[in-house]
Amino acid sequence: MTPPPFQWFLNQHRDDVYRFLVASVGAQEADDCFQETFLSAMRAYPRLRVNSNTRAWVLTIAHRKALDSHRARQRRPLPVAEPPEPRLSNGAAEPDAELWSEVRRLPAKQRAAVALRYAGDLSHDEIGRALGCSEEAARRNLHEGLKKLRSTWEA
């Protein structure tokens, strides 16, 4: 004896499954869980025993899809108003945060030269190529930026 057509099975249980999922995961996620439930049921339906309790079977599948949805929600990032301050592995604030704040106040080419040299670890030649200038100009921008930082940092 073969089970009834899947469409008949779907028509018989869709309202119960949908109500269960809305109660379990909320209205927003219920539609996705509903589709996943019946896709899984459709794949397994040919292997279902004839005298099985189909309502309990499909609600078990729905329950597992609801659990999957809850687990997925826990892995999603939460939006925050302000990103947290950078921390080191020991929980201390980023070293030299004040110094990098001063670097951000430098003129554009000096700021870029200092950042490329000390944050990017680039050579003078590479800095010049990145800034679209000669190696000598890159050296000069770096020198002037460091000079300005020393004058404001020591003051």
N, C-alpha and C positions, 0 to 999 in steps of 0.2 A: 504494500500500500504506500502510495507517495503522498507527501504533504500537499496541502492546498497551494494554489499559486501564491507567489510572494506578495502580489498586489493585494490579495484578500487578507493575508497576514498583516500587511502594513495598515490597511483600512481598519482592521480590528483593534490594533494596539497603539496607533499613533497618538490619540488624545491622551491616553494614560501616560505614555512615555513623555510627551511634551509637558504635561502638568508636573510630572516628577522632575524633569530637568529644570523647569522654571523655578520650582521650589528649591532645587539643589544648587544651581549655579547662577540664577538670576535671568531676567528676560534677555539681556544683551548677549549672553553666551549660550543660551538655550538652543538657538537655531543651529549653531555650529555643532554642538553636542548631539542634537537630534539627527543631523545629517550623518555624523560619524557613527552614531549608534546603528542607524539603519543600513549604512554601507557595510559595517561589520556583520550585521545580522544577515544581509543578503549574501555575503561571501560564505558564511557558515550554514546558511539555510538548507542547502542540499544534504548536508551531513546530519541534520537534526533528526532525532528518532521520532517516529510517527506519533507515539502516545505521550510526548513530552508536554510539559506545561509551558506553552509558548509565551504566555504573559510573564511568568516569572523569569524565563530565559531572557527575553528582550529587556526586562527591567534590570536584570543583572548586568547586561551589556551597558545599559544607560548609566547605571551606577558607576561602572568602571570608567566610562567616558567623563562623567562628572568629576571623579577623582583626578583623572588626567588633567582636566581643565583647572582644578584647584592647584595642582602641582605646577602647571605652566604659569599660572598667575603669580605664584611665589617667586618664579625666576625672572619675571619682567622687571625692568628698571622702573623706579619711581621718580617722577619729575620733582625737582626741587627748585626753589626760588633762586638760591645762590649756591654755586658749587662750593664744596668744602675747601678750606685752605689746604694746600699741598702739605703732606706730612711725610716724614721719614718713617722707616719701619719701626723705630722705637717710640713714635708718637710725637717727636719734637717738630717744631715748625721748620719750614724750609730754611736752610742756612743762607745767610746773606740776603734775606728778603728785602731789607732796606737798601742794600747795595743795588739789587736788580731794579728796585723802584727808581733809584737814581739813574740807572742806565736807560730806563724808559723815558727819562726827561731829556736825554741828549738829542741833538739834531739827527735827522733820519740816517744819513750815511755813517755818522760816527756810531750811532746806536746799532746799526746793522753790522758794522765792522767789529765792534766789541762782542756782540752776540755770536757772530759767526766764528770768531776766534776762540772765545771761552766756553760757549755752550755747544758750538758745532765742531770745535777742535780742527778748524780749517787753517791751512797755511796762508801766507800773505798772497801768494799767487792765486789760490782758490778763492780767497775773499775778493780779490780784484775781478776775477771772472764772474763771480756771483753778483757783484755790484755793477758790473759793466764798466769797469775802469782799469787802469794799469795797476801793476803790483805796487809801484811807488805811491800811487794815490791811495791804495788800500792801506799801506803802511802809515801814510800820513793821517788818514781818517782814524785809524786805530790809535795812533800816538796822541792825536788831539782829543779823542774821546777819553782815553785813559788820563790824560793831563787834566781835563775838566773834572773827571770823577775824583781824582786825587785832591783837587782844590776844594771841592764841595764836601768830600768825605772827611777830610782832616779839619775842616773849619768848624 
